[in-house]
Amino acid sequence: MFKTLFILAIGVAVGYSYGWTDAQENEKHVADRLLERIGGETRSRMGNETDARFQTSDLK
């Protein structure tokens, strides 16, 4: 039990220090930057404009 709590405390300390230094250097949140890096290349191909897909001229 002590070992688990010790590892958890170390993880929280490392995560907090990483988050603090990251927030000082960057304006955007780390999750936002990660999503842009992962999905940024394919985001333009995945349009969510439903109205443009189902125009009345397409339904005739």
Backbone atoms as SQL, in Angstrom:
CREATE TABLE atoms (id INTEGER PRIMARY KEY, chain TEXT, resi INTEGER, resn TEXT, atom TEXT, x REAL, y REAL, z REAL);
INSERT INTO atoms VALUES
  (1, 'A', 1, 'MET', 'N', 0.821, -1.191, 0.000),
  (2, 'A', 1, 'MET', 'CA', 0.000, 0.000, 0.000),
  (3, 'A', 1, 'MET', 'C', 0.867, 1.258, 0.000),
  (4, 'A', 2, 'PHE', 'N', 1.916, 1.233, 0.816),
  (5, 'A', 2, 'PHE', 'CA', 2.800, 2.385, 0.873),
  (6, 'A', 2, 'PHE', 'C', 3.502, 2.593, -0.464),
  (7, 'A', 3, 'LYS', 'N', 3.872, 1.497, -1.098),
  (8, 'A', 3, 'LYS', 'CA', 4.565, 1.582, -2.384),
  (9, 'A', 3, 'LYS', 'C', 3.661, 2.230, -3.442),
  (10, 'A', 4, 'THR', 'N', 2.398, 1.865, -3.443),
  (11, 'A', 4, 'THR', 'CA', 1.448, 2.432, -4.404),
  (12, 'A', 4, 'THR', 'C', 1.254, 3.924, -4.170),
  (13, 'A', 5, 'LEU', 'N', 1.089, 4.325, -2.924),
  (14, 'A', 5, 'LEU', 'CA', 0.934, 5.737, -2.603),
  (15, 'A', 5, 'LEU', 'C', 2.194, 6.527, -2.927),
  (16, 'A', 6, 'PHE', 'N', 3.340, 5.937, -2.716),
  (17, 'A', 6, 'PHE', 'CA', 4.605, 6.604, -3.028),
  (18, 'A', 6, 'PHE', 'C', 4.745, 6.829, -4.534),
  (19, 'A', 7, 'ILE', 'N', 4.434, 5.815, -5.330),
  (20, 'A', 7, 'ILE', 'CA', 4.510, 5.942, -6.786),
  (21, 'A', 7, 'ILE', 'C', 3.494, 6.963, -7.287),
  (22, 'A', 8, 'LEU', 'N', 2.303, 6.965, -6.700),
  (23, 'A', 8, 'LEU', 'CA', 1.287, 7.939, -7.075),
  (24, 'A', 8, 'LEU', 'C', 1.736, 9.359, -6.743),
  (25, 'A', 9, 'ALA', 'N', 2.346, 9.556, -5.582),
  (26, 'A', 9, 'ALA', 'CA', 2.831, 10.879, -5.194),
  (27, 'A', 9, 'ALA', 'C', 3.945, 11.348, -6.122),
  (28, 'A', 10, 'ILE', 'N', 4.833, 10.445, -6.513),
  (29, 'A', 10, 'ILE', 'CA', 5.909, 10.806, -7.449),
  (30, 'A', 10, 'ILE', 'C', 5.309, 11.208, -8.795),
  (31, 'A', 11, 'GLY', 'N', 4.303, 10.459, -9.267),
  (32, 'A', 11, 'GLY', 'CA', 3.653, 10.776, -10.539),
  (33, 'A', 11, 'GLY', 'C', 2.966, 12.126, -10.513),
  (34, 'A', 12, 'VAL', 'N', 2.310, 12.441, -9.419),
  (35, 'A', 12, 'VAL', 'CA', 1.644, 13.737, -9.293),
  (36, 'A', 12, 'VAL', 'C', 2.676, 14.865, -9.278),
  (37, 'A', 13, 'ALA', 'N', 3.767, 14.671, -8.574),
  (38, 'A', 13, 'ALA', 'CA', 4.805, 15.707, -8.507),
  (39, 'A', 13, 'ALA', 'C', 5.442, 15.948, -9.874),
  (40, 'A', 14, 'VAL', 'N', 5.745, 14.874, -10.595),
  (41, 'A', 14, 'VAL', 'CA', 6.346, 15.021, -11.920),
  (42, 'A', 14, 'VAL', 'C', 5.347, 15.665, -12.882),
  (43, 'A', 15, 'GLY', 'N', 4.090, 15.244, -12.845),
  (44, 'A', 15, 'GLY', 'CA', 3.074, 15.813, -13.722),
  (45, 'A', 15, 'GLY', 'C', 2.819, 17.280, -13.433),
  (46, 'A', 16, 'TYR', 'N', 2.832, 17.648, -12.170),
  (47, 'A', 16, 'TYR', 'CA', 2.622, 19.044, -11.804),
  (48, 'A', 16, 'TYR', 'C', 3.773, 19.909, -12.280),
  (49, 'A', 17, 'SER', 'N', 4.985, 19.432, -12.095),
  (50, 'A', 17, 'SER', 'CA', 6.139, 20.234, -12.521),
  (51, 'A', 17, 'SER', 'C', 6.189, 20.345, -14.047),
  (52, 'A', 18, 'TYR', 'N', 5.842, 19.270, -14.763),
  (53, 'A', 18, 'TYR', 'CA', 5.798, 19.344, -16.222),
  (54, 'A', 18, 'TYR', 'C', 4.719, 20.320, -16.673),
  (55, 'A', 19, 'GLY', 'N', 3.553, 20.253, -16.068),
  (56, 'A', 19, 'GLY', 'CA', 2.468, 21.152, -16.428),
  (57, 'A', 19, 'GLY', 'C', 2.797, 22.602, -16.140),
  (58, 'A', 20, 'TRP', 'N', 3.490, 22.845, -15.058),
  (59, 'A', 20, 'TRP', 'CA', 3.853, 24.216, -14.707),
  (60, 'A', 20, 'TRP', 'C', 4.823, 24.797, -15.726),
  (61, 'A', 21, 'THR', 'N', 5.874, 24.055, -16.050),
  (62, 'A', 21, 'THR', 'CA', 6.853, 24.577, -17.017),
  (63, 'A', 21, 'THR', 'C', 6.241, 24.682, -18.406),
  (64, 'A', 22, 'ASP', 'N', 5.361, 23.760, -18.762),
  (65, 'A', 22, 'ASP', 'CA', 4.699, 23.815, -20.064),
  (66, 'A', 22, 'ASP', 'C', 3.788, 25.030, -20.155),
  (67, 'A', 23, 'ALA', 'N', 3.082, 25.351, -19.093),
  (68, 'A', 23, 'ALA', 'CA', 2.189, 26.506, -19.091),
  (69, 'A', 23, 'ALA', 'C', 2.969, 27.819, -19.160),
  (70, 'A', 24, 'GLN', 'N', 4.179, 27.846, -18.630),
  (71, 'A', 24, 'GLN', 'CA', 4.990, 29.052, -18.696),
  (72, 'A', 24, 'GLN', 'C', 5.516, 29.297, -20.112),
  (73, 'A', 25, 'GLU', 'N', 5.730, 28.232, -20.868),
  (74, 'A', 25, 'GLU', 'CA', 6.318, 28.351, -22.200),
  (75, 'A', 25, 'GLU', 'C', 5.284, 28.480, -23.309),
  (76, 'A', 26, 'ASN', 'N', 4.108, 27.901, -23.158),
  (77, 'A', 26, 'ASN', 'CA', 3.130, 27.829, -24.237),
  (78, 'A', 26, 'ASN', 'C', 1.829, 28.501, -23.851),
  (79, 'A', 27, 'GLU', 'N', 1.189, 29.076, -24.860),
  (80, 'A', 27, 'GLU', 'CA', -0.091, 29.752, -24.642),
  (81, 'A', 27, 'GLU', 'C', -1.247, 28.750, -24.644),
  (82, 'A', 28, 'LYS', 'N', -1.180, 27.737, -25.517),
  (83, 'A', 28, 'LYS', 'CA', -2.251, 26.754, -25.619),
  (84, 'A', 28, 'LYS', 'C', -2.047, 25.617, -24.629),
  (85, 'A', 29, 'HIS', 'N', -3.149, 24.972, -24.300),
  (86, 'A', 29, 'HIS', 'CA', -3.134, 23.824, -23.403),
  (87, 'A', 29, 'HIS', 'C', -2.447, 22.652, -24.102),
  (88, 'A', 30, 'VAL', 'N', -1.801, 21.801, -23.340),
  (89, 'A', 30, 'VAL', 'CA', -1.064, 20.677, -23.908),
  (90, 'A', 30, 'VAL', 'C', -1.996, 19.731, -24.669),
  (91, 'A', 31, 'ALA', 'N', -3.220, 19.555, -24.217),
  (92, 'A', 31, 'ALA', 'CA', -4.162, 18.675, -24.919),
  (93, 'A', 31, 'ALA', 'C', -4.566, 19.264, -26.264),
  (94, 'A', 32, 'ASP', 'N', -4.744, 20.579, -26.322),
  (95, 'A', 32, 'ASP', 'CA', -5.070, 21.227, -27.595),
  (96, 'A', 32, 'ASP', 'C', -3.940, 21.067, -28.606),
  (97, 'A', 33, 'ARG', 'N', -2.731, 21.238, -28.159),
  (98, 'A', 33, 'ARG', 'CA', -1.583, 21.086, -29.068),
  (99, 'A', 33, 'ARG', 'C', -1.439, 19.653, -29.536),
  (100, 'A', 34, 'LEU', 'N', -1.691, 18.695, -28.656),
  (101, 'A', 34, 'LEU', 'CA', -1.598, 17.292, -29.026),
  (102, 'A', 34, 'LEU', 'C', -2.661, 16.927, -30.063),
  (103, 'A', 35, 'LEU', 'N', -3.878, 17.410, -29.879),
  (104, 'A', 35, 'LEU', 'CA', -4.935, 17.140, -30.842),
  (105, 'A', 35, 'LEU', 'C', -4.648, 17.781, -32.188),
  (106, 'A', 36, 'GLU', 'N', -4.081, 18.980, -32.187),
  (107, 'A', 36, 'GLU', 'CA', -3.717, 19.616, -33.449),
  (108, 'A', 36, 'GLU', 'C', -2.630, 18.833, -34.172),
  (109, 'A', 37, 'ARG', 'N', -1.696, 18.307, -33.418),
  (110, 'A', 37, 'ARG', 'CA', -0.609, 17.555, -34.030),
  (111, 'A', 37, 'ARG', 'C', -1.105, 16.222, -34.593),
  (112, 'A', 38, 'ILE', 'N', -1.993, 15.559, -33.862),
  (113, 'A', 38, 'ILE', 'CA', -2.481, 14.255, -34.296),
  (114, 'A', 38, 'ILE', 'C', -3.491, 14.398, -35.429),
  (115, 'A', 39, 'GLY', 'N', -4.479, 15.238, -35.249),
  (116, 'A', 39, 'GLY', 'CA', -5.555, 15.314, -36.220),
  (117, 'A', 39, 'GLY', 'C', -5.500, 16.499, -37.146),
  (118, 'A', 40, 'GLY', 'N', -4.497, 17.306, -37.048),
  (119, 'A', 40, 'GLY', 'CA', -4.426, 18.514, -37.853),
  (120, 'A', 40, 'GLY', 'C', -4.294, 18.256, -39.337),
  (121, 'A', 41, 'GLU', 'N', -3.621, 17.195, -39.703),
  (122, 'A', 41, 'GLU', 'CA', -3.405, 16.917, -41.113),
  (123, 'A', 41, 'GLU', 'C', -4.671, 16.418, -41.788),
  (124, 'A', 42, 'THR', 'N', -5.501, 15.689, -41.083),
  (125, 'A', 42, 'THR', 'CA', -6.699, 15.096, -41.694),
  (126, 'A', 42, 'THR', 'C', -7.971, 15.863, -41.372),
  (127, 'A', 43, 'ARG', 'N', -7.887, 16.866, -40.571),
  (128, 'A', 43, 'ARG', 'CA', -9.084, 17.586, -40.155),
  (129, 'A', 43, 'ARG', 'C', -9.786, 18.261, -41.331),
  (130, 'A', 44, 'SER', 'N', -9.035, 18.754, -42.304),
  (131, 'A', 44, 'SER', 'CA', -9.666, 19.427, -43.435),
  (132, 'A', 44, 'SER', 'C', -10.443, 18.454, -44.309),
  (133, 'A', 45, 'ARG', 'N', -10.066, 17.205, -44.331),
  (134, 'A', 45, 'ARG', 'CA', -10.779, 16.205, -45.122),
  (135, 'A', 45, 'ARG', 'C', -12.020, 15.688, -44.427),
  (136, 'A', 46, 'MET', 'N', -12.158, 15.927, -43.149),
  (137, 'A', 46, 'MET', 'CA', -13.298, 15.429, -42.380),
  (138, 'A', 46, 'MET', 'C', -14.274, 16.568, -42.103),
  (139, 'A', 47, 'GLY', 'N', -14.944, 17.030, -43.126),
  (140, 'A', 47, 'GLY', 'CA', -15.873, 18.147, -42.970),
  (141, 'A', 47, 'GLY', 'C', -17.131, 17.731, -42.228),
  (142, 'A', 48, 'ASN', 'N', -17.590, 18.596, -41.359),
  (143, 'A', 48, 'ASN', 'CA', -18.804, 18.336, -40.596),
  (144, 'A', 48, 'ASN', 'C', -19.924, 19.282, -40.999),
  (145, 'A', 49, 'GLU', 'N', -19.835, 19.844, -42.166),
  (146, 'A', 49, 'GLU', 'CA', -20.847, 20.777, -42.634),
  (147, 'A', 49, 'GLU', 'C', -22.007, 19.986, -43.229),
  (148, 'A', 50, 'THR', 'N', -22.984, 19.660, -42.414),
  (149, 'A', 50, 'THR', 'CA', -24.104, 18.822, -42.825),
  (150, 'A', 50, 'THR', 'C', -24.975, 19.531, -43.845),
  (151, 'A', 51, 'ASP', 'N', -25.182, 20.816, -43.673),
  (152, 'A', 51, 'ASP', 'CA', -26.026, 21.555, -44.608),
  (153, 'A', 51, 'ASP', 'C', -25.434, 21.551, -46.015),
  (154, 'A', 52, 'ALA', 'N', -24.123, 21.616, -46.115),
  (155, 'A', 52, 'ALA', 'CA', -23.490, 21.599, -47.428),
  (156, 'A', 52, 'ALA', 'C', -23.622, 20.232, -48.091),
  (157, 'A', 53, 'ARG', 'N', -23.666, 19.190, -47.315),
  (158, 'A', 53, 'ARG', 'CA', -23.800, 17.843, -47.875),
  (159, 'A', 53, 'ARG', 'C', -25.204, 17.602, -48.426),
  (160, 'A', 54, 'PHE', 'N', -26.209, 18.089, -47.737),
  (161, 'A', 54, 'PHE', 'CA', -27.593, 17.802, -48.081),
  (162, 'A', 54, 'PHE', 'C', -28.297, 19.042, -48.609),
  (163, 'A', 55, 'GLN', 'N', -27.804, 19.599, -49.677),
  (164, 'A', 55, 'GLN', 'CA', -28.485, 20.726, -50.302),
  (165, 'A', 55, 'GLN', 'C', -29.631, 20.185, -51.130),
  (166, 'A', 56, 'THR', 'N', -30.634, 21.021, -51.369),
  (167, 'A', 56, 'THR', 'CA', -31.815, 20.574, -52.084),
  (168, 'A', 56, 'THR', 'C', -31.499, 20.177, -53.520),
  (169, 'A', 57, 'SER', 'N', -30.476, 20.744, -54.125),
  (170, 'A', 57, 'SER', 'CA', -30.145, 20.378, -55.503),
  (171, 'A', 57, 'SER', 'C', -29.578, 18.952, -55.569),
  (172, 'A', 58, 'ASP', 'N', -29.010, 18.477, -54.486),
  (173, 'A', 58, 'ASP', 'CA', -28.474, 17.119, -54.464),
  (174, 'A', 58, 'ASP', 'C', -29.571, 16.060, -54.302),
  (175, 'A', 59, 'LEU', 'N', -30.708, 16.450, -53.771),
  (176, 'A', 59, 'LEU', 'CA', -31.757, 15.487, -53.484),
  (177, 'A', 59, 'LEU', 'C', -32.654, 15.207, -54.697),
  (178, 'A', 60, 'LYS', 'N', -32.557, 15.985, -55.741),
  (179, 'A', 60, 'LYS', 'CA', -33.418, 15.790, -56.928),
  (180, 'A', 60, 'LYS', 'C', -33.012, 14.611, -57.749);
